[in-house]
Amino acid sequence: MKLRYYADAEIEEWHDRMIQSLEKINTDHGIPVEIVRIDVRFDPITDFSGEVHHQAAATVYERDFIGNGHLTANIDRTPTSEFQRDIDVAGHVAVVDNGVKWVSTLQGDAYGHGPGAEDQTPIDFLLDVAESPSNRICVDCVELLDGDEKFCPICGSELSQN
């Protein structure tokens, strides 16, 4: 399993926060992280412990979103209805394990999106995982979590509680 940031976010502050959160997740929890730059808006990313790739938005869109049944099940709608164009992917975060399993569906953080938005924004997702991965995901089987589980409902792994 790894976390992938489709860069660059629309707003530089969001972009910087996501990179910082990915670094913390990698350093504190050993979860592999990567950045796929599909819409370069800001300075080069030089101080990052994970991999940084440059790919065309259309290539990423086709590879990660079109026909992805696992992703459709986890975000409750088809990825192509959520991301109308390939460039819409920039600024989002994904959980990857033999393909994309989950992707944020709102930009930035929950501020301004309304109640319940923190489950769908990349910044809130990364902040939760940085605090404790078991807030959002089972690192053993890559099952998405609500954060209040003591054991993973799929594989039974005991989840650390902070």
C-alpha positions in Angstrom: 0.0 0.0 0.0 1.1 3.6 -0.6 -0.4 7.0 -0.7 -0.3 9.1 -3.9 -0.8 12.8 -4.3 -1.8 14.0 -7.8 0.0 17.3 -7.9 -0.2 20.2 -8.0 -3.2 21.4 -6.0 -5.0 24.5 -7.2 -3.8 26.5 -4.1 -0.1 26.5 -3.1 -1.0 26.3 0.6 -2.9 23.1 0.0 -0.1 21.8 -2.1 2.5 22.4 0.7 0.2 21.0 3.4 -0.2 17.7 1.4 3.5 17.3 0.8 4.2 18.0 4.5 1.6 15.5 5.6 2.9 12.8 3.2 6.4 13.4 4.7 5.1 12.9 8.2 3.2 9.8 7.3 6.3 8.3 5.7 8.6 9.3 8.5 6.3 8.4 11.5 4.5 5.4 10.1 6.7 4.0 7.3 3.9 4.1 4.7 5.3 4.6 1.2 4.3 7.9 -0.4 4.6 9.3 -3.9 3.7 12.4 -5.9 2.5 12.3 -9.5 2.8 15.8 -10.9 0.1 16.1 -13.6 -0.4 19.9 -13.5 2.8 21.6 -12.4 2.0 25.0 -11.0 4.6 25.5 -8.3 8.3 25.1 -7.6 10.1 21.8 -8.2 9.7 19.3 -5.3 13.3 18.6 -4.3 13.1 17.6 -0.6 10.7 14.7 -0.6 11.4 11.2 0.7 9.1 9.5 -1.7 9.1 9.2 -5.4 8.1 12.1 -7.6 6.9 11.3 -11.2 5.8 13.6 -14.0 3.0 12.1 -16.1 0.3 13.5 -18.4 -3.1 13.9 -16.8 -4.7 11.9 -19.6 -2.4 8.9 -18.9 -3.1 9.0 -15.2 -6.8 9.4 -15.7 -7.0 6.4 -18.0 -4.7 4.2 -15.8 -6.2 5.0 -12.4 -9.8 6.0 -12.9 -11.4 4.6 -16.1 -13.0 1.2 -15.5 -11.8 1.0 -11.9 -14.4 -1.1 -10.1 -12.7 -1.1 -6.7 -12.6 2.7 -6.8 -16.3 2.9 -7.8 -17.3 0.8 -4.9 -15.2 2.8 -2.4 -16.4 6.3 -3.4 -20.0 5.3 -4.2 -20.0 6.6 -7.7 -18.1 6.2 -10.9 -14.7 7.9 -11.0 -15.4 9.3 -14.4 -18.6 11.0 -13.1 -16.7 12.5 -10.2 -13.7 13.6 -12.3 -15.3 14.9 -15.6 -11.9 15.7 -17.2 -8.5 14.3 -16.7 -7.2 17.6 -15.3 -9.8 17.4 -12.5 -7.6 14.8 -10.8 -4.9 17.4 -9.8 -5.0 18.2 -6.1 -6.4 14.9 -4.9 -4.9 12.0 -2.9 -5.3 8.3 -3.5 -4.8 5.1 -1.6 -3.0 2.7 -4.0 -2.7 -1.1 -3.6 -2.6 -3.0 -6.9 -4.5 0.0 -8.4 -6.3 3.0 -6.8 -8.6 1.9 -4.0 -9.8 5.3 -2.8 -9.4 8.9 -3.9 -10.5 12.1 -2.3 -13.5 13.6 -4.1 -13.4 17.2 -2.8 -10.5 19.7 -3.0 -8.4 21.1 -0.1 -9.8 20.7 3.4 -13.3 20.5 4.9 -13.5 24.3 5.5 -16.3 25.7 3.4 -17.5 22.3 2.1 -20.1 21.7 4.9 -20.7 18.9 7.4 -19.2 15.5 6.7 -16.7 16.8 4.1 -13.6 15.8 6.0 -14.2 12.2 4.8 -13.7 13.4 1.2 -11.0 15.9 1.3 -7.3 15.2 0.7 -5.9 17.4 3.5 -8.2 16.0 6.2 -7.5 12.4 5.1 -3.8 13.0 5.2 -4.0 14.7 8.6 -6.0 11.8 10.0 -3.5 9.2 8.6 -0.5 11.3 9.9 -2.0 11.2 13.4 -2.7 7.4 13.2 -3.2 5.4 10.1 -6.0 3.4 11.8 -8.0 6.6 11.9 -8.8 6.0 8.2 -7.2 2.8 6.8 -6.1 -0.7 7.8 -2.5 -0.9 6.7 -2.6 -4.7 6.6 -5.5 -5.2 4.1 -6.0 -1.6 2.9 -9.6 -1.5 4.1 -11.1 2.0 4.6 -12.1 2.7 8.1 -14.4 5.1 10.0 -11.9 5.7 12.8 -13.8 4.2 15.7 -13.0 0.5 15.0 -10.8 -1.5 17.4 -10.3 -4.3 14.8 -10.4 -4.2 11.0 -13.8 -5.6 9.9 -12.2 -7.3 6.9 -8.9 -8.9 8.2 -9.4 -8.7 12.0 -6.1 -6.9 12.6 -6.1 -5.0 15.9 -6.0 -1.3 15.2 -4.0 1.1 17.3 -6.1 3.8 19.1 -4.7 7.3 19.9 
